[in-house]
Amino acid sequence: MTRWVLHLDMDAFYASVEQLTRPTLRERAVLVGGTGPRGTVAGASYPARRYGARSAMPMSEARRLCRTAVVLPPRFRLYREVSERVFTIVRQLSERFEQVSIDEAFLEPSELTGSAPEVVAEFAESLRARVAAEVGVPASVGAGSGKQLAKIASGMAKPDGSMVVPPDEEKELLAELPVRRLWGIGPIGESKLRRIGVQTIGELAALKLGDVTSLLGQAHGAELHELAHGIDERAVTERAEAKQVSAETTFDTDRTDPSGLAGEIVGMAEAAHRRLVASERAARTVTLKVRDADFSTISRSETLSSATTEREELVAAARRLAGIAVSPGVPVRLVGVSYSGLTVAEQATLFRVPETEENEDPQASPEPSRAPAPAVATGGSQWRQGDDVSHPGWGHGWVQGSGHGRVSVRFETSATGPGRMRTFDTGDHELVAADPLDSLGGTDAPA
């Protein structure tokens, strides 16, 4: 019986969510990420990618390549909500489901076992259509006899398409692809294979198993050799919960002042604590990571006598670690705090949801769990492009720009279509910060 595994991958996810909730930006170049000197791109829309902008690129470089792009700070809480909506649909269609990240997942519907490729293609298109209609974001779907082929197919189907690889076409498809497309081959493995003249998956498949394992290791080499032959029996199954929660920040300029660094470390400890609370778990081990200007990284850990959710206790441990991890006078580029040794907390009363949301690092991988709701407060002169705002007369909107005592706001949500722009004094008390989730279709702007 033919096994069918599907891989769903949401296209340019962060940028797509921004374009969904801010209709004026649809079909435009959008960059999501940090805007400081060391900011990086977390997501880029396809119009921005045509200029060469891409994820993980320094934001300064992406802005030089695409000068017309709209640059927005990440709204990870909103992305998690949209992700949950998409994967709720997927779970309804398949009892076998495996979420890989915030924007991609595998599924193996039992009803497709033994089906013809045409039936699988109809299923894939139906899934894409339902995600687009019910959630509003584009997704690509690939299908094959295992995870490897499904993931390759979804990549080849992008953007906003689907592709099914019939069993009798698998080897032909794999043979011409670069060896780097194989799951588990990184830059080092690729370099080793290139040195012996192997550049395609077909060339890797043609090697003897012993030659592959001697070059890449016994277990890893054997698995890659099977994948090169299209053999992939890995199960589609739910992944285990994360083993740690963390928060980290990269400074715009290197820091040397002890008091300032101590404050940053405390801030990261508190941000990680909020994620710990949101996950409804307790932690026993606190780890501090410090990276200096030369990119040398120091990690120091402290294990408590028992797992706890007490903020003061966890922050105090981070403070103690700072005394040994931070060297006086050494410029520091990055600090991060993580909590591990996680257990399910039994004292539910300790899990009071904080009133403010953590300041998420756009370089960090967002966790799939929902974050606490942010506080709603006036922005004053601190408004920045991309901030969510609300006005009693105009509804929900977002800041397009501010300066010289004025702030321009575009009032629109996913439900309104492109909205009007209005300008206010930055001190206007009717203009307040808003929950990003309201941009999914909250209070509509007046016609």
C-alpha positions in Angstrom: 0.0 0.0 0.0 1.4 3.4 -1.0 2.2 5.6 2.0 1.4 9.3 1.5 3.0 12.0 3.7 2.2 15.6 3.1 4.2 18.7 4.1 2.4 22.0 4.6 4.6 25.1 4.6 3.1 28.6 4.9 4.6 31.0 2.4 6.6 33.9 3.7 4.7 33.4 6.8 5.5 36.5 9.0 5.2 38.9 6.0 2.0 37.1 4.9 0.4 37.6 8.3 1.4 41.3 8.2 -0.2 41.6 4.7 -3.3 39.8 5.9 -3.9 42.1 8.9 -2.7 45.3 7.1 -4.4 45.1 3.7 -2.6 48.2 2.4 0.6 46.1 2.3 -0.8 43.3 0.1 1.4 42.8 -3.0 4.0 45.1 -1.5 7.6 44.5 -0.4 7.5 43.9 3.4 10.4 43.2 5.7 9.8 41.9 9.2 12.6 42.1 11.8 14.8 44.3 14.0 15.6 47.8 12.7 18.7 48.6 14.8 22.3 48.4 13.6 22.4 44.7 14.3 18.8 43.9 13.4 18.1 40.9 11.2 15.3 40.0 8.8 12.8 37.5 10.4 10.6 37.4 7.3 10.4 38.9 3.8 7.5 39.0 1.4 7.9 37.6 -2.1 8.1 41.1 -3.7 11.0 41.9 -1.3 12.7 38.6 -2.2 12.8 39.6 -5.8 15.3 42.2 -4.8 17.4 39.7 -3.0 16.1 40.2 0.6 15.7 37.1 2.6 15.4 35.8 6.2 18.4 35.9 8.5 20.0 38.7 6.4 21.1 41.8 8.2 18.2 44.3 8.0 20.6 47.1 6.8 21.6 45.0 3.8 18.0 44.0 3.0 16.9 47.7 3.1 19.7 48.6 0.7 18.6 45.9 -1.7 14.9 46.8 -1.4 14.6 50.5 -0.7 10.8 50.6 -1.2 10.1 47.9 1.4 8.0 48.6 4.5 9.9 47.5 7.6 7.9 46.3 10.5 8.8 44.9 14.0 7.7 41.3 14.6 4.4 40.5 16.2 5.2 36.9 17.4 2.0 36.7 19.5 -0.1 37.3 16.3 1.9 34.8 14.3 1.4 32.1 16.9 -2.4 32.8 16.8 -2.5 32.5 13.0 -0.3 29.3 13.2 -2.7 27.7 15.7 -5.7 28.5 13.4 -4.0 26.8 10.5 -2.9 23.7 12.3 -6.3 23.3 13.9 -7.6 22.8 10.4 -4.8 20.3 9.6 -5.4 18.3 12.8 -9.1 18.0 11.7 -8.0 16.3 8.5 -5.3 13.9 9.8 -4.9 12.0 13.0 -1.2 11.7 12.3 0.3 15.2 12.6 3.7 16.6 13.4 4.3 20.4 13.8 7.9 21.2 12.8 7.9 24.9 13.4 5.5 27.8 13.7 4.8 27.7 9.9 5.2 24.1 8.8 4.0 20.6 9.6 3.7 17.1 8.3 0.5 15.1 8.1 -0.3 11.5 7.1 -4.0 11.1 6.5 -5.0 7.4 6.8 -7.7 7.9 4.2 -5.0 8.5 1.5 -3.1 5.3 2.1 -3.0 3.4 -1.2 -4.6 6.3 -3.1 -3.7 7.3 -6.6 -1.6 10.5 -7.0 -4.6 12.3 -8.5 -6.6 11.7 -5.3 -3.7 13.0 -3.2 -3.4 16.1 -5.4 -7.1 16.9 -4.8 -6.6 16.5 -1.1 -3.6 18.9 -1.1 -5.5 21.5 -3.1 -8.5 21.2 -0.9 -6.3 21.7 2.2 -4.7 24.8 0.6 -8.0 26.2 -0.3 -9.4 25.7 3.2 -6.4 27.4 4.8 -6.8 30.4 2.5 -10.5 30.7 3.0 -10.7 30.2 6.7 -7.4 31.8 7.9 -6.4 34.0 5.0 -2.7 33.0 4.5 -1.2 31.2 1.5 0.4 27.8 1.9 2.2 25.3 -0.2 1.7 21.6 0.1 4.0 18.8 -1.1 3.3 15.0 -1.0 5.4 11.9 -1.4 6.1 8.5 0.2 8.0 10.0 3.1 8.9 13.2 4.9 11.9 13.9 2.7 10.0 13.9 -0.5 7.0 15.8 0.9 9.3 18.6 2.1 11.2 18.8 -1.2 7.9 18.8 -3.1 6.4 21.7 -1.0 9.6 23.7 -1.6 9.3 23.1 -5.4 5.6 24.1 -5.2 6.2 27.5 -3.7 4.8 30.0 -3.7 1.2 29.1 -3.1 1.0 25.8 -4.9 1.0 22.0 -4.5 3.1 19.2 -5.9 2.7 15.4 -5.6 5.6 13.1 -6.4 4.3 9.7 -7.6 6.3 6.7 -6.4 7.6 5.8 -9.9 9.0 9.4 -10.3 10.8 9.7 -7.0 14.3 8.5 -8.0 14.3 10.6 -11.2 13.3 13.7 -9.2 15.9 13.2 -6.5 18.7 12.3 -8.9 19.1 15.8 -10.3 18.7 17.8 -7.1 21.8 19.3 -5.3 22.9 17.1 -2.5 22.3 19.9 0.0 18.5 19.4 -0.5 18.8 16.2 1.5 17.5 16.5 5.0 20.6 16.3 7.3 23.2 17.6 4.9 24.6 20.9 6.0 27.6 23.0 4.8 30.2 20.6 6.3 28.6 17.5 4.9 28.2 19.2 1.5 31.9 20.2 1.5 33.0 16.6 2.3 30.9 15.3 -0.5 32.1 17.9 -3.0 35.7 16.9 -2.3 35.0 13.4 -3.7 33.0 14.8 -6.6 29.5 14.3 -5.3 27.2 17.2 -6.0 23.8 15.7 -6.7 21.6 13.3 -4.7 21.8 10.8 -7.6 25.6 10.8 -7.3 25.3 10.2 -3.6 22.9 7.3 -4.2 25.4 5.8 -6.6 28.1 5.5 -3.9 28.6 2.3 -2.0 27.1 2.4 1.5 30.5 1.8 3.1 32.0 4.8 1.3 29.2 7.0 2.6 29.4 5.9 6.2 33.2 6.2 6.3 32.9 9.8 5.1 29.8 10.9 7.1 29.6 8.5 10.0 27.9 5.2 10.5 24.4 6.2 11.6 24.2 9.5 9.8 25.8 8.2 6.6 23.4 5.1 6.5 20.4 7.3 6.9 21.5 9.8 4.2 22.2 6.9 1.8 18.7 5.6 2.3 17.2 9.0 1.8 19.1 9.4 -1.4 17.4 6.2 -2.7 14.0 7.6 -1.7 13.7 5.3 1.3 12.2 7.3 4.2 10.2 5.4 6.9 10.3 8.0 9.6 7.0 8.3 11.4 4.8 11.3 11.4 4.3 11.9 15.1 3.8 14.7 17.7 7.1 16.1 18.9 8.0 16.3 22.5 7.6 19.5 24.5 10.5 22.0 24.4 13.2 21.1 27.1 13.8 24.8 27.9 12.4 28.3 27.7 14.7 31.2 27.0 15.1 34.9 26.1 18.1 36.7 24.7 19.0 40.0 23.1 21.7 41.3 20.8 22.8 44.9 21.6 23.0 47.5 18.9 26.4 48.4 20.2 28.7 46.4 22.5 28.1 47.0 26.2 30.7 47.2 28.9 29.0 49.0 31.8 28.4 46.5 34.6 25.2 48.1 35.9 23.7 48.3 32.4 24.6 44.6 31.7 23.2 43.5 35.0 19.9 45.3 34.1 19.8 43.6 30.7 20.4 40.2 32.3 17.6 40.7 34.8 15.3 41.8 31.9 16.1 38.6 30.0 15.5 36.5 33.1 12.1 38.2 33.6 11.2 37.7 29.9 12.1 34.0 30.1 10.1 33.7 33.3 7.0 35.0 31.5 7.4 32.3 28.9 7.9 29.8 31.7 4.6 30.9 33.2 2.8 30.8 29.9 4.0 27.2 29.4 2.6 26.3 32.8 5.8 24.7 33.9 8.4 25.1 36.6 12.2 25.2 36.1 15.1 23.9 38.2 18.2 25.0 36.2 19.1 28.6 35.2 21.6 29.2 32.5 23.2 32.5 31.5 24.8 32.9 28.1 27.1 35.8 27.4 28.7 36.5 24.0 31.5 39.1 23.7 32.6 41.3 20.8 34.9 38.5 19.5 31.9 36.1 19.3 33.3 34.0 22.2 30.4 32.5 24.1 30.4 31.8 27.9 27.6 29.8 29.5 27.2 29.3 33.2 24.4 27.4 35.0 23.0 27.0 38.4 20.7 24.2 39.5 18.3 24.9 42.3 17.2 22.4 44.9 13.8 22.0 43.4 11.9 23.2 40.3 10.2 26.6 40.9 8.1 29.3 39.2 9.1 32.0 41.6 10.3 35.0 39.6 12.5 36.4 42.4 14.3 33.1 42.9 15.0 32.6 39.2 16.1 36.2 38.7 18.4 36.0 41.7 20.1 33.0 40.2 20.7 34.8 37.0 22.2 37.7 38.9 24.6 35.3 40.7 25.7 33.8 37.3 26.3 37.3 36.0 29.0 37.8 38.6 31.0 34.9 37.1 30.1 35.0 33.4 30.7 38.8 32.8 34.3 39.9 32.9 34.9 43.6 33.8 35.7 45.8 30.8 35.1 43.1 28.2 32.6 44.3 25.5 29.5 42.2 25.4 27.5 41.7 22.3 24.7 39.4 23.5 23.1 38.1 26.7 20.5 35.4 27.2 18.9 33.5 30.0 17.3 30.1 29.8 15.4 27.8 32.2 15.6 24.1 31.9 14.9 21.0 34.0 11.2 21.7 33.3 8.4 20.0 35.1 4.6 20.4 35.2 3.9 22.7 38.1 1.4 21.5 40.6 0.6 24.8 42.3 -1.7 26.3 39.7 -2.1 29.5 41.7 1.4 30.5 40.9 0.5 30.8 37.3 -1.0 34.3 37.2 -0.8 35.6 33.6 1.4 38.7 33.5 -0.2 41.9 32.3 2.6 42.7 29.9 4.1 40.7 27.1 7.8 39.9 26.8 9.9 42.0 24.4 10.6 39.2 21.9 13.9 39.0 20.2 13.3 39.0 16.4 16.4 36.7 16.0 15.0 34.1 18.3 12.7 31.3 17.2 9.2 31.9 18.5 7.7 29.1 20.6 4.3 27.8 19.5 2.6 28.5 22.8 0.4 31.5 23.2 2.0 34.5 25.0 0.2 36.6 27.6 -1.8 39.6 26.3 0.0 42.9 26.3 -1.0 45.9 28.4 -2.9 48.6 26.7 -1.3 52.0 27.4 -0.8 55.3 25.7 2.2 55.4 23.4 3.0 59.1 23.7 6.2 60.1 21.8 7.3 56.4 21.7 5.2 55.4 18.7 7.1 53.4 16.2 6.2 52.2 12.7 4.2 49.0 12.9 2.8 49.6 16.4 -0.9 48.5 16.9 -3.1 51.3 18.1 -6.8 51.9 18.8 -8.9 55.0 18.6 -12.5 55.4 19.9 -13.6 57.0 16.6 -11.6 55.1 14.1 -11.1 51.7 15.5 -8.0 49.5 15.2 -5.0 50.6 13.2 -1.2 50.6 12.9 1.4 53.3 13.0 2.8 54.1 9.5 5.2 56.8 10.8 5.8 59.4 13.5 8.0 62.4 14.1 7.9 66.1 14.8 5.2 65.6 17.4 2.8 63.9 14.9 1.9 60.2 14.3 0.3 58.9 11.1 -2.0 55.8 11.6 -3.6 53.6 9.0 -6.9 52.2 10.3 -7.5 48.7 8.9 -7.7 45.1 9.9 -8.0 41.8 7.9 -11.7 42.3 7.8 -11.8 45.9 6.5 -9.8 46.0 3.3 -7.3 48.9 2.8 -8.1 51.6 5.3 -7.8 55.3 5.7 -4.8 57.1 7.2 -5.2 59.8 9.8 -2.6 62.0 11.6 -2.7 62.8 15.3 -0.6 64.7 17.8 1.7 62.1 19.5 0.2 63.1 22.9 -3.4 62.5 21.8 -4.8 60.5 24.8 -7.5 58.9 22.6 -4.8 57.0 20.7 -3.8 54.0 22.7 -1.7 50.9 22.2 -3.8 47.9 21.1 -3.7 44.1 21.1 -2.1 42.8 17.9 -4.8 40.1 17.8 -7.4 42.7 17.1 -5.9 43.2 13.7 -7.3 39.8 12.7 -10.7 41.4 12.5 -11.5 43.5 15.6 -13.4 46.7 15.5 -13.8 47.8 11.9 -12.8 51.3 10.9 -15.7 53.6 9.9 -16.5 53.6 6.2 
